[in-house]
Amino acid sequence: MTAADAIVLAGGRASRMGGVDKPAIVIGGRSMLEAALDSVRDCDEVVVVGPHRRELDARFGQVREVPAGSGPVAAIGTGLVALDSAAAWIVVLAADMPFLTGDTVQQLLRRATESTADAVFAMDDSGRPQYLVGVWRRSALVAALAGLDSLVNQPMKAIVPAETVLVELADIADCDTEEEVRRARESLAAGRASARLDLTEARDNIGTGLTPLVAYEAALGEVPGAALAAPITAASPLPRFDVSAMDGYAVCGDGPWQLRRDVGFAGGARPAGLLPGEAVRIATGAHVPDGTTSVLRDEFAAITADELTRLPDTPIRGDVRNSGEDRKIGDLVAPAGTPVTAALRSAAASVEVTTGLVRGPVRARIVMTGDEIRSTGPLQSGQTRDSIGPVLPDLLAGCGVRVVDRVHLRDTAHGFDDTLTDTADFDLLVVVGATGGGAADQLRTALARAQARILVPRLALRPGGSTVVAELPTGPTVLGLPGNPFAAIAVLLALTPAIVAARTGSPLPRRVLGPLHNAAEITAPVHRITPARFAPTGGWLGDATVRTAHLAGLIDRDGLVIVPPNATDGSIVEFLPLPA
């Protein structure tokens, strides 16, 4: 991207809407200010002009024009003074346009660098210039502002240069009235509801769109499934002192050696120091005595009376682990983002670290939907046994998620509303069913009412297309799974690791890839997910057909494979192992 700074105007009074904070209005799950800031995320420096907003990331500068509410020209002048860098181009955006994207800004910058004009502005569908969606040559903007006696309450046309370029761009529309806000919400909802993402796109959206959990200090042994929010460094050296690496004899000098009668044990008293020509029996892990030049292994030693010698033709080795050889105080043990695993806990404990700043583990509430679903007791007419809910905790645990409870929700028009607002006790809401377009499928409308931000509207995947992933304004992630048992489990295994990584600030797990020997038999026009077993020669053999209404197809299978469109035999595919 061309080097540029950005000024985002976020102090409009919205007099036509009763004086509301217009940049904070949420459309499509994000505020219009968030839309503007997302579109300039690649700029060198960004300053927001308007009332101070505590929720903004610290990387965004914040200033206020004086007097407050003195118009866009005064705000631009204030923002320009606040910029520390000297990029040749300045992006100026008003935070009242919900459809702004990074591509919008990049198109304007490309046109600016290709022309000799002093400014490039967007033009909406009606042919009207949008002077608050533009890119300025810095020198031209400075000169235009300097040419005014006062910046207060000046119209934008007072600084528009003579030489400009207008670029017609789609979705350039501001929201000045409640009706325009309503239409924008409906437009975004309709577009997003119909979009289908492949798994790569879905995981990318999850990784970049979900908010990480708040970091806190915890005992590492109590937070399996969490990830480090800060690096761990060694609090003591490893080894703490010089120790024997083998069972044998601590010796001083080249030998032969006079063997003393004392013995050094791991955890026992350190033997007295050795004099030249002396040796002492020592165990693996024992503190070697002062004067030790090496440890002679048992298998290399010969003893006659009290004399110790080295067997002929045996190698000369040190076999002493010196203090700090593996870790010195302050050495990095694990960087931020590292999952808290048994290996990490052990490595940290070995250098006297038992606590750390962590995020997670992700806590989940499971919501089973459907009047026809029954977990316990005899089935009544028209009812179906819940065959998914009881196994979800085990599957989620295999993905690093801690399940706090499992509830059943009846099919009612507003049944989800309380569930989506009473969110203090969980970070992830796993909803099974109610994601389609049927009369009883209420999750999507409830998410809209809750002003959730949709990250994955649907999947280009068979089965599992009705999946939805969203973030609630209160913080939790919503993973809406299809009610079909196999589809629900398949999508859960495909997306939950990405959700856990995003919420805990850890990297995505490495994908397991290999050849699918019968891919041509399984492939479809979209990605397909199906059970598979290990092939004797490596890789996998997938099931060409699977009954999705139950999980019997997973019996005696090692995992699932994700088969791309138009795959041929031997194609490299992703494998999702089934948790034990």
N, C-alpha and C positions, 0 to 999 in steps of 0.2 A: 504494500500500500504506500502511496505517496505520503511523505512526511507532512503531517498537518496537526494543528491544535484544534480544539473545539470549544465553542461557547454554547451552552444550553440555557435557554431562557425559560425559567420556571417560576415566574412571579406574577403571572397575569391574575387580575382580580375576578374575571368571569362574571361581569356585571349582568350579562344576559341569563345567567344561571343562578342568580341570587347570591353572588359573591363566594361560591364554593372554591376550594383549592383545586382548580382544574387539573394541574399536572398529576395530582394524586388520584384522580378518578381511574378506577380499575376497569379495563376493557379486555376481554379475552384472557383473564387471569393475571394480568400485569398492569401496573399503572402506566399512564401515558409518559410520565417521566422515565420510567424503566425502559419503555420502548425507545425513547430518544437516546438514553445512555447506552443501551445495547447497540444502537446503530453507530455509535462513535467509539466503541470499545477498542478499536485498533489505532485511534489517534494518540499522538505523543502525550499530550496533556489535555485534560478536560476540566473546565470550570463551570459550575452551575450557578446561575444568577437568580436569586430569589430568597425567600425565607429559609433560615437554616433548617436542615432536615437531619436529625440525628441518625436515621436509619441508613444514610448513604455510606458507601464504602469510602474509606479514608483516602483512596487514591484520587477521588474527585474533589477538586477545590470548591469551596463555597464562598460566595460573596453576595452582597446586597447593594443594589443601586440606591443612590441618595439623591432626592428623597425616594422612599419606597413607592413603587407604583408610578414612576415617572416616565414610563413608556419603554418600548423596545430599543430605541436608539441609545437612551441613557444606560439601559442594561447591557447593551453590547459594548459601550465604552468602558463600563465598570469591569466587565469580563475581560476585555483586552488588556487592561492595566494589570489584572490579577495573573495573567499568564506569564510564567517565568521563562519558558522556552521561546525560541525565535523561528519556528517553522514558517516556511514561505507562504503556507496556505492556512486559512482559518475557516473552519466549518461553523456555520451559525444555524442552530435549530431551535424552533419553538417546541416546548413540551406539551403540545396539545394535538398531536397527530398519532393515533394509535397504530397506524400501518407502517411507520418508519422501520427500515431494516438497514443492516450494514451494506447491502447491495445498493440501496438508494444513495448512500454517501459515496460509495466507490464509483458509481456511475457519474455523479457530479464531479468528483475529483478527476476522473479520466478526461471528461470534457474540459475541465479547467486547464489541465496540463497540456492538452492538445491545441488550445486556442490562445490568442493573445488578449482575450478579454480580461477585465479586472474582476469580474464576478460571474458566476454561473448559478442560475436559480432554477428550481423545479417549476414546472407548469402543470396544473391539474387538468382533469378531463375536460373542463369547460374552457380551457385556454387561458385561465387566469394565472398570472405569475404568483408564486409563493415566495415572497422575499425573505421569509423566515425559514426557508429550507434552501440553503445555498452555501456556496464555497467562494470565499473572497481571497484575492491576492492580498497578502498582509499589508503591503505598502499602500495599496489603494484604499483599504479600510482605514488605516491610520490617517491618510490624507483626507478622506471624506469626513471623518470625525473632527479632525483639526480645523476644517473649514467652517464649522458651525460656531456661532457665538455662544450657544448653550445647547446641551444635549437633552434637556428636560422637555418632555412632551412633544418631541419632534416626530413627524411621520417618517416611516421607512423610506419613502420616496425622496426625502431630503438628503439621503446619503447614497442612493443607488447611482452607480457610475454610468457614464454615457455609453461605455462599451461593455455590454453584457451579452450572455448567451442564455437562452431558455431551453430547458430539456424537458420534454413531455415524459412524465413518469406515471406509471399506474399506482393507484392507491395513495395518492397525495391528497389528503383531505383532512381538514382540521375539524374539531368538535367544539362549536361555540354555543350549542343549545342542547337541552335535554333530549330533544328528538334526534339530533345528530349522534349523540352518545348511544341512544337506543339502537339506531340503525347500524352503527359501527359494531356494537356487540352482536347483533343478529348476523351481520356479515361475517365477522370472525368466527362465530360459532358454527355457521353453516359450512364455511370453508374448512375449518379444522375438523369438524365432525366427519367429513367425507374423505379426508386425507388418510392414506394407508402407507405406513412406513415399513421398510424391510428391517430386519433385526439389527443390522449395522447402524442404520439411521436412528432406530429406537434407542439403542444403547448409547449412541453419541448424544442424543437429546437428554437422556437421563443423566449422563455423566456431566454435561455442561449446565443442565437446567436445575437440578435438585440442590437445595441448600444444605451444606454440611451441618451436622449436629454440633451443639455447643461443646467445647472441650472442657474437661475437668480432670482433677488429679485422682488417681485410683490405684489401689493395689493391683498389680498386673495379674496375680493369680485369681482375681475375682471378676475379670472382665473378658472371658473368652469371646471372640467375635468382634471385639473393639479393634481400633487401630490407633497407632501413636499420632498424637497431634503435635508433638515436638520430638526432636531427636533424643535418643538415650546415649549418654556417654559414661564411660567407666568411672566408678567412684573409687576403685582400688585396682592395683595392677593384677594381671593374671599371667603366670602364677603370682601369688602374693610374695613368695620367697623362692629361692633356688630349691628345686625338688628333684628327686630321682625319677627318671622316666622309665626305669625298669627295676625288677627285682635283681639284686646283685650285690656289689661291693663298692662303696665310695673309697677312692684311692687317691693318694697324693704322690705325684711323681710317676716315673716310668716303670717301676717294679724291678725285681720282685718286691712284695710288700709284706710287712709283719702284720698279721691279722690280730686285731684287738678282740676282746671278748664281748664288748657292748654291741648293741644292735639299735639301728634307727628304724622306728615304725612310723607309718603315716598317722598323724595326729598325736604322736608321742613326743617325748622330750627330744630336743635336738642333741645328737651326739657331740661330745667335746671335739674341739678342732683337731685336725690331722696334722701330724708332723711329716716331713718328707720320708717316704718309704713306709708309711702306715696305711692300713685299710680297716674299714669297719663294715659289718654286714648292714645292708639297708634294703628297705621295701619300697615298692613303687609308691610315689606320692610323699615320701618322707622328706623332711627338711635335711639337706645334705650339710655336713659339718664344714666349718671354715677350713680352708686349705684344700678342699676337694678339687682335683684337676679333671676327674672324669668318673663315670660309673662303669665298672666292669660287669657285664651281664653274667648271670649264673652259667649260661651255656658256653661262655668263653673262659670260665675260670677253672683253675686246678689248685687244690689245696693239699699240701704235705705238711703234717704237724700244724704249726702256726704260720706257715709261709704260704702266701697267695701268689700265683703266677698266672700269666696269660697263656692259654693253649696255643700251640703253634698254628700258624696260618689262619688265625681268626682276625677279622677286621678291627681296626682301632676306631672306636666311636666315643663321643662324649656322653651321650645318654643322660644329660642333665638339662632340665627345663629351667631356664634362668628367669628370675623375677622380671615381670613385665614383657616377657617374650611374645605373648599373644596379645595382651592389651596393656597399655600404659594408662595412668590416670588421665582422663580427658579424651581418650580415644573414642571414636564413634563406634557404638555397638549396633545401632539401627537408626535409620533416618525416619523423619516424620512420614506417616502414611503406611508404615510397616504394620501388617496385621499382628495382633497379639496372639501368638501361637505358643505351643509348648516349647518349641526351639527358642523363640524370643525370650520367654520367661526364664528358661535355663541359662541362656547366654547372659541375660541381665543379672540374674542371681549370682553368677560366677564372678561378677565384678561388683558385688554388694549393692545392686540396684533392685529394689522390689516394687517401686511405685513409678508412675509416669503420667504425663498429661495425655489423655486419650479422648477419642470420640467413639461413642457406642458402648456396648453393642446395640444394634437396632432392635427395638422392642416392637412386637407386632400384635395387633388384634385381628383375629380371623372373624369374618362375618359371612355366615352361610345364609343364602336367601332362598325364598320360595316356599309358598304355603304347602307344597306337596312333599317337602323334605322333612323327615323325622329321624332324630338321632337315636332315641331310646324308646323302648316300649313297643307294643304290638302295632303293626301297620293297620291303618284304617283304609277304607275304600279310596282309591286314587292317590295314596301316599307312596313315597319312595324312600328307601333307606339312604341315609347320608353315608355314602361310601368314600367321600373325599375328606370331609372335616377331620375325622380321627387320624388320618395319616399326614395332614398338612404340618403339624408341629414337628414331626421327625424330618420331613423334607426341608422345612425352613431352617431347622437347626443345622442341617447339613450345609446350608448356605450362609451360616453364621448369624442367623436371626434368632432372637429369644422371644418366644410366644408368651404373652402375658395372659390372654384369655381367648375364648372362642364363644361367639354368640350366634343366635339365630334371629333373622329379621323377616317379618311377615311382608307379603306383597301389598303395600299400601302406597298411595300417591306421594305421601311425605314421610315415609318411614325412615329414609336416610338422613333427614335434616338434623335430628339430634345426634346421630352417629358422626356426622361430619363437623359438628361444632363442639361436642364434648370430647376433646382430644388430648387432655392433659397427660394421660398415662401411656401413650404409645407414640411411636415414630413412623410406623408403617401400618396402614389399614389394608388388609388383604380381603377383598370382596369376591366371593364366588357366585357368579350368576348376576343377572340384572344389567348386563352390559350391552345387550343387543338392542333391537328396535321394537320389540314386542310390547304388548299392552302392559305387562307386568315388569318391564325392564326400566326401572326408574333411576338408575345410578347417574346417567349422563345429565338428566335434567336437574337432579339434586346437586351435582357438581357445579352446574351453571348457577344455581341459586346461591351456592356457597362461595361463588366467585373464585373457584379453583383455577389454577393455571394448568392447562392441558399440555403435557409434554409428548405423549404418544396417544393420538386420537384413535387409531386403529392399526392393525398389523397386516402387512401383505404376507400372510403366512397361513398355511392350511395344515391342521386346524388351528384356531386361535385368533382369527381375524378380528373378533369383536373386542379384543383387549383394549383397555384404556389405562394410562398412567397419568397421574396429576399430582400437583402439590397444593395443599390447602393453605389459605392465608395464615392459619395458626401454626403451620410448619410441617405436619405429617405428610408423608407420601401416601397416595392411594394407588394400589395395584388392583385394578378391576379385571378379574379373570372370567373367561366363559364358564357357563354352568356345566358344560360337557366335561365329564371327569378327565378323560385323557387330555383334552385341549387345555384344561386348567393346569394340570400337572406339567405338561410340556412347556407352556408359557412361563409358569413359575420358575422352572429350572433354567429357562433361557434368559429371563430378565432380572430375577432377584439378585444374582451376584453383581450386576451393574448398579442396582439400587443401593446395595450394601456398600459398594465401593464409593459411590457418590456421597452417601450420607456420612460415612466414616472418614472420608478424605484419603482413601487408599487407592492404589492403582487397580484397574480392571484385572481380574485373574487372566493368566495366560490361557489362550484357547488351546484345546486339544484337537489337533488336526491329523488327518490320515486318509488313506484311500477307502472309498466305498466301492466294493467289488461289483455290486449289482445296482449301481446308481441309475442306469438306463431303465430299469424295471420300475423305479420308484418316482422318478422326476415328474414334475408337473409345471404348468405355466408360471406358478409362483413358488416361493420357497415352501418346502414341505418338511414336516418334522415327524419322525416315525421311530418306533423301537428298533434296537439293533443289538447284535451280539458280536463278540470278538471273532475274527476269522483266524483259522489256524496259522495262516501265513502272515499275519499282521493286518491291520486295518479292520474293517467291519463288514458285516452283512446285514442289510436292513430289511425290515418287513415291508413287503409291497402293499399289503392291506392291513388295516388295524380297525377293530371295533372300538369306537371312541366313547361309547356310553358307559364303559367300565374300564378298570385297570388290569383286567386279566391278561392283556397283551404285554404287560411288563414283567410277568412271571418268567423267570429264566432268561431275562434279557439283561445286558450289562449297562445299557444306557439308551440315549436317543441320538439320532443323527439329524442334522439340518441339511437337507438336500437342495441345492440351488436349482433354478429353472434350467431345463435343457441339459442336465448333467449326463455324462457318459460313464460307462463302467471304468472304475479306477479314478474317478474325479476325487480331488481332495475336499473333504467335507469336515465340518465341525462336529465333535462328539461331546455330548453332555452325559457324564457318568451319573448313574443313579446312586444317591446316598445309601449306604449300607443300612 
